[in-house]
Amino acid sequence: MEHRNAWLSYDEADLAKVEAFAADYKTFITKNKTERECAATAVSMARTAGYISIDEARAAGAVLKAGDKVYAECFGKSVILAQIGRRPMEEGLNILGAHIDSPRLDIKQNPLYEAGGFALLDTHYYGGIKKYQWVTLPLAIHGVIAKKDGSVVEVNMGEDEGDPVFCVTDLLVHLAQDQLQKKASEVVEGENLDILVGSRPAKAADAHQKAAGAQADELDKLAEKEPVKALLLSILAEKYDMTEADFLSSELEVVPAGAARDCGFDKSMVIGYGHDDRVCAYPSLIAQLEASDLEKTGVCILVDKEEIGSVGATGMTSMFFENTIAEIMDLAGQASDLPLRRCLANSSMLSSDVSAGFDPSYASAFETKNAAYLGRGVVFNKFTGSRGKSGSNDANAEYMARIRAIMEKGDAAFQTAELGKVDVGGGGTIAYILAKYGMNVIDCGVAVLNMHAPWEVVDKADLYETLKAYRAFLKWA
């Protein structure tokens, strides 16, 4: 059983829609490289589409009815959007759930040091990465600096044309005989993923020009022993009114610098950072914002921390989702514990997450009959996990049959796959977390090449077919 390439079914009007949606998506992932940026943009787009926060609805004494739109956010890193349907919520929700965090390097809380005439920042990698892929690339720093006075300064350095970029250095090949004998997992050690951020030493006058008062005096003293570090701190003081101690309450993420771009002579693909999982998060968000006149309440979850186990207050294992649904049901006049439990159990979800795209250069890692191919539409993974499906949500056959019917009705090209050959590897998503409520859940998303690398590749047709699939799912009653 082989699925047809979706490009073969497009007419000129379809091709225009594919390109337009891909252009919007490229803009989104270029501008939103962290979970904070994705969440803020999602809230902004939701408000433009008529959504109000749950807190605003409660303050206004609103009673939610069919067609009303509300959202909630958790620490600026996770967002839940809901459009109220005509049916009681006790009958269940249609849920699209994606994650908006991606593998990266995080700057440590005490990171800055000088060595060999360079200023560097210590990092700790976030999520599953091949560490050697992160060296010698132009890198950008995104995030926030939280001050003791309660103010928060946003950082985005390395993306604009005039910005400097940063990098992790590597040993030149002429001296790398010993390095090249190491296993790939050891070629670059995690503690050596330090970011090169400066090399110019400070003079005493530099500190006085870029800092003031006691801070300038401290930098003058530092310049005698660590002049490169001193100059860097004076630059940070000037640009962000930041002291070295402010690293303690900062969240600074190191990501590949540069824009997502078309890939291939035919421009059929997109290469960019963070396709996993923003290539599913973005069509989920758009499908939710476009939806109208829903039978069942439609919900879009954009959540943090999936890449490290969905833990923490902003991860899917927190109570944020359940608490938010309880709040919405209360505002809709449908509150109490038993209706909430019935609502969750009667719900259906697409765990909007990516799948491993078949790569002919590494064909031995795939079982070709059950692999996801770029260009053949949205991918359904009935199960993920590893070894004997360990740690997996395994969707039931009846739900898969209903999904097939929904895809046919929505004219969405789809395929099914598993994550590589049996016993070769594996992975997980947020699917099993929602399934604990007793709801039907299946993984559904876009096939990706180079998954978890700094630059990943997806097919534009798959992106568009995923949007069509999510639209159809929200309308399902």
C-alpha positions in Angstrom: 0.0 0.0 0.0 1.6 3.2 -1.2 0.4 6.8 -0.8 0.5 9.1 -3.7 2.6 12.3 -3.6 0.4 15.2 -2.8 2.1 17.5 -5.3 0.6 15.4 -8.2 -2.9 16.4 -7.2 -2.5 20.2 -7.1 -3.8 22.6 -9.7 -2.6 26.2 -10.0 -4.9 27.4 -7.3 -3.7 24.7 -4.9 -0.1 25.5 -5.7 -0.7 29.2 -4.9 -2.2 28.2 -1.5 0.7 25.9 -0.7 3.3 28.6 -1.4 1.3 31.3 0.5 1.0 29.1 3.6 4.7 28.1 3.4 5.7 31.8 3.2 3.7 32.6 6.3 5.2 29.7 8.1 8.7 30.7 7.2 8.1 34.1 8.6 6.7 32.6 11.8 9.6 30.2 12.5 12.2 32.9 11.6 10.8 35.3 14.1 9.8 32.8 16.8 12.7 30.6 17.8 11.9 30.1 21.5 8.8 29.0 23.4 8.4 32.5 24.9 8.4 34.1 21.4 6.0 31.5 20.0 3.6 31.9 23.0 3.6 35.7 22.7 3.0 35.6 19.0 0.2 33.1 19.5 -1.5 35.3 22.0 -1.2 38.3 19.8 -2.7 36.5 16.8 -5.5 35.1 19.0 -6.4 38.5 20.3 -6.5 39.8 16.7 -8.9 36.9 16.0 -11.2 37.9 18.8 -10.0 35.8 21.7 -9.9 37.2 25.2 -8.1 35.8 28.3 -10.0 33.7 30.8 -9.2 36.4 33.4 -10.8 39.1 31.3 -13.9 36.9 30.7 -14.2 36.3 34.4 -13.7 40.0 35.4 -16.4 40.9 32.9 -18.8 38.4 34.4 -19.1 36.6 31.0 -21.1 33.5 30.5 -19.4 31.7 27.6 -21.7 30.5 24.8 -21.2 28.9 21.4 -18.7 30.8 19.3 -17.0 32.6 22.2 -13.2 32.4 22.2 -10.9 32.4 25.2 -7.3 31.7 26.0 -5.0 31.1 29.0 -1.2 31.2 29.2 1.2 29.8 31.7 4.3 31.9 32.6 4.5 33.1 29.0 5.6 29.8 27.7 2.5 27.7 27.2 -0.9 28.7 25.7 -4.3 27.1 25.5 -6.9 28.5 23.1 -10.6 27.4 23.1 -13.6 28.2 20.9 -16.8 27.1 22.5 -18.9 24.7 20.4 -22.7 24.2 20.3 -22.6 20.9 22.2 -22.1 20.8 26.0 -18.5 20.4 26.8 -19.3 17.3 28.8 -19.7 15.6 25.4 -16.0 16.1 24.8 -13.5 18.4 23.0 -11.6 18.3 19.8 -8.0 19.0 20.8 -4.9 19.9 18.7 -1.8 19.7 20.9 1.7 20.7 19.9 4.9 21.7 21.6 6.7 25.0 21.0 10.1 24.2 22.5 13.0 22.9 20.4 16.5 21.5 21.1 19.0 24.3 21.7 21.8 25.4 24.1 20.9 27.2 27.3 23.3 29.7 28.9 24.1 28.7 32.5 23.3 30.9 35.5 27.0 31.6 36.2 28.3 31.4 32.6 30.8 34.1 31.8 34.6 33.5 31.9 37.8 34.5 30.2 40.3 32.1 28.9 43.1 32.4 26.4 42.2 35.9 25.5 38.6 35.1 24.8 35.3 35.7 26.6 33.0 32.7 26.6 29.6 31.7 28.0 29.0 28.2 29.5 26.0 26.4 28.2 23.9 23.3 29.0 22.2 21.6 26.0 18.4 21.3 26.1 16.8 18.2 24.5 18.3 15.4 22.5 21.0 16.7 20.2 24.1 15.5 18.3 26.5 17.8 20.0 29.0 17.9 17.1 26.3 19.5 14.9 26.4 22.7 17.0 30.0 23.7 16.4 31.2 26.3 13.9 27.6 27.6 13.2 26.5 31.2 13.4 24.4 31.4 16.5 22.0 33.9 18.0 21.0 34.5 21.6 17.3 34.9 22.5 15.6 35.2 25.8 15.0 37.5 28.8 16.9 39.1 31.7 14.8 39.4 34.8 16.0 42.1 37.2 15.6 42.3 41.0 13.3 45.3 40.6 10.8 43.2 38.7 11.6 44.5 35.2 12.3 42.1 32.4 14.6 42.9 29.4 14.2 41.0 26.2 17.3 39.8 24.3 17.4 39.0 20.6 20.9 39.3 19.3 22.2 37.7 16.1 19.2 37.9 13.8 19.3 41.4 12.3 21.8 42.1 9.5 23.9 44.4 11.6 24.0 42.1 14.6 27.0 40.2 15.7 26.6 36.4 15.9 28.3 33.8 18.1 29.7 30.4 17.7 31.0 27.2 19.4 34.6 26.6 18.2 36.0 23.3 16.9 39.5 21.8 16.7 41.1 22.3 13.3 41.3 19.1 11.2 45.2 19.5 11.1 45.3 18.8 14.8 42.3 16.5 15.2 43.8 13.0 14.7 42.9 12.0 18.3 39.5 13.7 18.2 38.6 11.9 15.0 39.1 8.5 16.7 36.4 9.2 19.2 32.8 8.0 19.0 30.3 10.6 17.6 28.8 11.1 21.0 32.2 12.1 22.4 33.8 14.1 19.6 32.4 17.2 21.2 31.8 17.1 25.0 28.7 18.8 26.5 30.9 21.0 28.7 32.8 22.2 25.7 29.7 23.7 24.0 30.8 27.1 25.2 29.8 30.2 23.2 32.5 32.5 21.9 31.3 36.0 22.6 34.4 38.3 22.6 38.1 38.8 22.3 38.8 42.5 22.7 40.4 43.6 26.0 39.1 46.6 27.9 41.0 49.7 28.9 40.0 51.5 32.0 38.2 54.2 30.0 36.0 51.6 28.3 34.3 50.7 31.6 33.6 54.4 32.4 32.1 55.0 29.0 29.7 52.1 29.2 28.9 51.7 32.9 28.4 54.1 35.8 29.1 54.4 39.5 30.2 51.5 41.5 29.8 49.1 38.5 32.3 51.1 36.5 34.8 51.0 39.4 34.3 47.2 39.6 34.9 46.8 35.9 38.0 48.9 36.1 39.4 46.5 38.7 38.3 43.5 36.6 40.0 44.9 33.6 43.4 44.5 35.2 43.0 40.7 35.5 40.3 39.8 32.9 40.2 42.6 30.4 38.1 40.8 27.8 35.5 39.8 30.3 35.5 43.3 31.6 34.8 44.8 28.2 32.0 42.3 27.6 30.3 43.2 30.9 30.6 46.9 30.1 28.9 46.3 26.7 26.1 44.3 28.5 25.7 47.2 31.0 25.3 49.7 28.2 22.9 47.6 26.1 20.8 45.9 28.7 21.6 47.7 31.9 22.8 44.3 33.1 25.3 43.2 35.7 27.1 39.9 35.9 24.8 38.9 38.7 21.8 39.3 36.4 22.7 36.1 34.7 21.4 34.4 37.8 17.8 35.4 36.8 18.1 35.2 33.1 16.8 32.7 30.5 19.0 33.0 27.5 18.7 30.4 24.7 21.3 29.9 22.0 19.8 29.0 18.6 20.9 29.0 15.0 21.1 32.5 13.5 19.3 33.2 10.3 16.0 32.9 8.5 14.2 29.8 7.3 14.6 29.5 3.5 13.3 27.5 0.5 15.3 24.3 -0.1 15.9 22.6 -3.5 16.0 24.0 -7.0 12.2 23.4 -7.2 11.7 25.3 -3.9 9.5 22.4 -2.7 11.0 22.3 0.8 11.8 24.6 3.7 15.0 24.4 5.7 14.9 26.1 9.1 15.4 25.8 12.8 12.7 24.4 15.1 10.5 22.5 12.6 10.2 20.1 15.5 7.6 21.0 16.6 6.6 24.4 15.2 5.8 22.9 11.8 2.9 21.3 13.7 2.3 24.1 16.1 1.8 26.7 13.4 -0.9 24.9 11.4 -2.6 23.9 14.7 -2.7 27.6 15.7 -4.0 28.7 12.3 -6.7 26.0 12.1 -7.9 27.0 15.6 -8.0 30.7 14.7 -9.8 30.1 11.4 -12.4 27.8 12.9 -16.0 28.8 13.2 -19.4 27.4 13.9 -18.0 24.3 15.7 -20.2 21.5 17.0 -17.7 20.5 19.7 -15.5 22.9 21.5 -12.2 23.2 19.7 -9.0 23.5 21.7 -5.4 24.2 20.7 -2.6 23.5 23.1 0.8 25.0 22.5 3.0 23.7 25.3 6.6 23.9 26.6 9.2 21.3 27.8 8.2 18.4 25.6 11.9 18.0 24.5 12.9 17.2 28.1 10.0 15.0 29.2 7.0 17.5 29.4 7.9 18.3 33.0 7.6 21.5 35.0 4.8 24.0 35.4 4.8 24.8 31.6 5.0 21.2 30.5 2.1 18.9 29.5 2.4 16.9 32.8 1.4 19.9 34.8 -2.1 20.7 35.8 -2.3 23.7 33.5 -4.4 22.0 30.9 -6.9 20.4 33.3 -7.2 23.6 35.3 -7.8 25.7 32.2 -10.6 23.4 31.0 -12.2 23.5 34.5 -12.1 27.3 34.3 -13.7 27.3 30.8 -16.4 24.9 31.9 -17.1 27.1 34.9 -17.4 30.2 32.7 -19.8 28.3 30.4 -22.0 27.3 33.3 -21.0 23.7 33.1 -18.8 23.4 36.2 -18.4 20.5 38.7 -15.9 17.7 38.9 -18.0 14.9 37.2 -18.8 16.9 34.0 -15.1 17.8 33.8 -14.1 14.2 34.0 -16.7 13.2 31.4 -15.5 16.1 29.2 -11.9 14.9 29.3 -12.8 11.2 28.8 -15.1 12.0 25.8 -12.5 14.2 24.1 -10.5 13.4 21.0 -7.0 14.6 20.3 -4.4 14.9 17.6 -1.0 15.0 19.2 0.4 17.4 16.7 4.0 16.3 16.5 6.5 15.5 13.8 7.6 12.1 12.4 11.0 10.9 11.0 11.1 11.5 7.3 12.5 8.7 5.2 16.1 9.6 4.1 17.6 7.4 1.3 21.1 8.2 2.5 20.2 6.3 5.7 17.7 3.9 4.4 18.9 1.1 6.7 17.3 2.8 9.7 13.8 2.6 8.2 11.3 -0.1 7.4 10.2 1.2 4.0 6.6 0.0 4.0 6.0 1.8 7.3 8.1 5.0 6.8 7.0 8.6 6.4 7.9 10.1 3.0 8.2 13.8 2.3 5.5 15.1 0.0 2.9 12.4 0.7 0.9 14.3 3.3 0.3 14.5 7.0 1.7 11.5 9.0 -0.3 9.4 11.5 1.8 7.5 14.0 -0.5 4.9 15.7 2.3 4.4 18.2 5.7 5.8 19.1 7.9 4.6 21.9 10.9 2.4 21.7 11.7 -1.3 21.7 8.4 -3.1 22.4 6.4 0.2 22.0 7.7 1.1 25.5 6.4 4.5 26.8 3.9 4.8 23.9 0.3 5.8 23.4 -1.0 3.2 21.0 -4.2 4.5 19.4 -7.1 2.0 19.0 -8.3 0.8 15.6 -11.7 2.4 15.9 -10.2 5.8 16.4 -7.9 5.3 13.4 -10.9 4.3 11.3 -12.7 7.6 12.3 -9.5 9.5 11.5 -9.4 8.0 8.0 -13.0 9.1 7.5 -12.2 12.7 8.7 -9.2 12.9 6.3 -11.3 11.8 3.4 -14.0 14.3 4.2 -11.4 17.1 4.6 -9.6 16.0 1.3 -6.4 15.8 3.3 -3.6 13.6 1.9 -2.2 11.4 4.7 0.1 8.5 5.3 0.9 6.3 8.3 4.4 5.5 9.7 6.4 4.4 12.7 9.6 5.9 14.0 12.2 3.8 12.2 12.9 0.1 12.3 11.9 -2.0 15.3 14.7 -1.8 17.9 16.6 0.8 16.0 15.5 3.7 18.1 12.4 5.5 19.2 10.9 8.6 20.8 7.9 10.0 22.5 5.4 12.9 22.3 2.7 14.4 24.6 0.1 11.8 23.4 0.4 9.5 26.3 -0.1 12.3 28.8 -3.5 13.3 27.4 -4.5 9.6 26.9 -4.4 9.1 30.7 -7.8 10.9 30.8 -9.2 8.0 28.8 -9.6 10.1 25.6 -8.7 9.0 22.1 -5.3 10.3 21.1 -3.1 9.7 18.0 0.1 11.4 16.9 -0.3 13.4 13.7 2.1 15.8 12.0 4.8 16.5 9.4 7.7 14.3 8.2 11.0 15.9 9.0 14.6 15.3 7.7 17.5 16.1 10.1 15.2 16.1 13.1 16.8 17.7 16.2 19.6 19.2 14.0 20.2 22.9 14.0 18.7 23.0 10.5 15.8 20.7 9.7 13.9 20.1 6.4 10.2 19.7 5.7 8.1 19.6 2.5 5.7 22.4 1.7 3.0 20.0 0.5 3.1 18.2 3.8 2.8 21.5 5.7 -0.3 22.4 3.7 -1.9 19.0 4.0 -1.4 19.1 7.7 -3.3 22.4 7.9 -6.2 20.7 5.9 -6.1 17.8 8.3 -6.3 20.0 11.4 -9.1 22.0 9.9 -11.1 18.9 9.2 -10.5 17.5 12.7 -11.8 20.6 14.5 -15.0 20.4 12.5 -15.6 16.7 13.3 -18.6 16.1 15.5 
